[in-house]
Amino acid sequence: MPLHPDARYVTDVAPSSGRLVAPRADLAADSAALSLDGDWRFRLYPGVDEADAAASEVGFDDSDWDVIDVPSHWVLRGDGAWGRPIYTNVNYPFPLDPPFVPDANPTGDHRRRFSVPAEWVESGRLWLRFDGLESIGRVWLNGVEIGVLRGSRLRNELDVTGLVRAGENVLVVRVSQWSAMSYVEDQDQWWLPGLFRSVTLLRRPDAGLDDLWVQADRDPETGVGVLTIEVTADDAAFPVRVRCAELELDLTLNHARASVEVGVVEPWGADVPRLYRLDVSNAVESVAVNAGFRRVEVVGDAWLVNGRRLRIRGVNRHDFDPVEGRVFDEALVREAMLLMKRSNLNAIRTSHYPPHPGLLDLADELGFWVMDECDIETHGFVHVDWAGNPSDDPQWREVYLDRARRMVERDKNHPCVVAWSLGNESGAGENLAAMAAWIRERDPGRPIHYEGDHSDEHVDLVSRMYAPLEELVRLTEARPGRPIIECEYVHAMGNGAGGIAAYEALFDTNPAFHGGFVWEWRDHGLLTRTPDGTPFYGYGGDFGEVFHDGSFVCDGMVLADGTPTPMLAEYAAVVTPIKLAVGDELTVTNLRHDSSTADLVFAWVHEVDGVAVARGVFQVPAIEPGASASVALPELALDAEGEHWLTVTAALREATPWASAGHVVSTGQRKLAEVARRRPTGSSAAVAEGDGYTLGDARFDRRGALVSVGGLDVTGGGVTLWRAPTENDSLATMGSYELGDPATTGGFGVPGPSSAERWRSVGLDRLTTRVLSLDVSASGLVVVSRLAAAQASVYADVTQRWSWVDGELRLEVAVEPSDGWTVTWPRVGVHLVLPAGYEEASWFGTGPGENYADSRVAARVGRFSAPIDELTVPYAVPQETGHRAELRELVLTGGGLPEFVVTTDDGSDGRPGFAVARHSAEQWAAASHQHELSAPTATHLYVDIAQHGLGSRSCGPDVRPEAALWPRALAGSMAFRVV
Ligand code: GAL
């Protein structure tokens, strides 16, 4: 049965309709407002057709309805009784049959009574504001239908003057989950219906300041500011006064627009977000506007703000909270943005819709370059080769234009917004072109971005996502004289992305590159529970969805619970604008946009074997943006035995709004010398004993596998080539470099299975061991074994030379691959199984965070300690984690167990790294959520002679060849001791 005529609005292709107020700026006005957030009566129907027609009537009795709090998503309330979230990425979770949507269209009636004081209705106007509802809302006030609202993440205001009564009023909002609009809101995120942003009744005085546009331009040469103020209001609203004490400005506007020169002003920028508060007022209303003086231009291949090229150290950010979904919480968002600032991030792309307006207020205040993106994505049409794509269908033109208008008008006053983005992954078409044309005309002061326009015809910024290095280089040739950015790159899914530093190095080679935005800030895991009540952060498929995209929604530098991942530290270290090169002297380069280094203290510490022996502070002159300075290194005594390292930090001299004094902005390090240690001597013989062998205080079984050391159960000691695949290992959105050289494939690799599939295809996850020889002698035990998998002809031979020297068990390992390997190896590691219960690790090596061959900039050499539980990262999907390269010494303690000490030697393949974890690689690989891991029964120690890099192939390029672990002869040596 077709939809009842009364319900067909859900499939209309149209912008919002009804008593709409023209889109206007988000203004902090002193006129009264009544928040309608809070408890509303709520009833959910299975389809829009089923909604109770009488519910819109004033006298309707809703006393038996449920209660829901607004703002909220109903699927995140009601413990599943109101449906559950659905996650899809590119796919639509309904048939591709525009503009129709399924009959099963969850529809929530929200009803609320509110009172207004009598004087509110006696004079002036009343506007009802909806900041966001997903995906369509039909609204009645006091029984009168007042509008149909569309554009989930856009603001709608309705003029309800004359409809509001003194005393009690009844507002009814019928929100349906699906509508024609869902076709243009196909962003990679949860589908979360509801009234998820605030509802407010505004008292608008007659002749009030309805709309204001304050443009604060600053001549980069002279520093002279020009304010242009545009007032959209009734004639009666004039004169309008604009005052700014700091600028000694007191201007009276008698008509809509005026420009005034305000003398030399300080610029607004992401480093120094200097705001000037303007008071704009007339007889009835006063509005506070934070003006930031800056000029945004695209000149040739330069995207300039205040005359300097931007360097985007950016992140894609969704409005997301693991409990509240897209409901905005200012305090939490501020905290996240402070963490971004502390992590050297200076830019946000509001992927993929205009954020809650509070985000832009915070960005103005704290300093971020913002790319404000419109609420448009039609990605699912890619599966039909974009046939019927709304972006190129004239019937959708007004929808597109309306969305552009509502974004630009709402957000136009924010100095932080330095580019408008038309939307995301919506193919190409006339409607996008029309949006670009409208925006260009309305706001020539900001460049336009849209990654999907590969003709680069309608946009000012040439943008790509996940483009490999080679493709970016090619773009500089294909698009000469144009600024280039990566609007998404280095996909932060699971462990990774690796290879960030290679991008940064490339960006440094050509000024046309303006940096990029990491995909993305935070995992979108939603807090839920297993049937037995264990809380966890769920992803696609955890909410009973029949059709979903799994864990692809968890791809942030911050886990769902807000914990920063090691990638955040790596990104911060790579993109730091304060470059410290510690060579024969210290060279500091300041790549900040607009502040000198006067706020930084450059300190040094000299460590011998990780222990500080001297400290000091460099006298570095204040370096202006773009400039460098060098100073001499301190004179240091380098004769003590051990490794001598000089570590330099650039730290904040004083607290800032985003960090405390002492916060480290950049670190540099150099090994100054190594004075050889005396080598222990005196080895013991291996002897056959019982069913195995004894070597000093170590015991082995009859096949030469370790059984105990110093009386402690330490088993295994064999070589493993397997790691629990990371999501970059197990997904394959781009080609494989294992199958083809990036240089000859444009950096895209050759289409092919994921690394994990390739590894599994040769059985790296199920290697078996066959002992080839076992040699017992006065110098120890030599075990030669062959690792191979069922039905595989390739193998690796492992030689293990065990000796007991000076109270410790030494192991020299050599691995030799057979001919014929066609896949990389995940790792070459010695796996030891210790008793469960160890609590703490302290080590001299690299740290503090996990680090891999292509993700090592944040790691420094030093002494670190951490609880064992913190050595690994609880990624949404369990996977390889916790590797730290170049170990010198590791001490495991706690749990009433004897200390277990590991040391390594520096050999021809460098020093082995390590990982300590509660679970083995096999256990991790078998689980798809952290809570599926069984209670630990052991402590797993991996001493890795090598590990494959991380790459970004879950969405982007493979591990670069430099960081790939191809089968080759490798050797390492280490020692174990029980204290
Ligand atoms: C991009 C898209 C993002 C996200 C990302 C992968 O293609 O724009 O929304 O899906 O890939 O996580």
Residues whose N, C-alpha, C, O or C-beta is under 5 A from the ligand:
A	BS01	GAL	D188 N424 F552 D555 C955
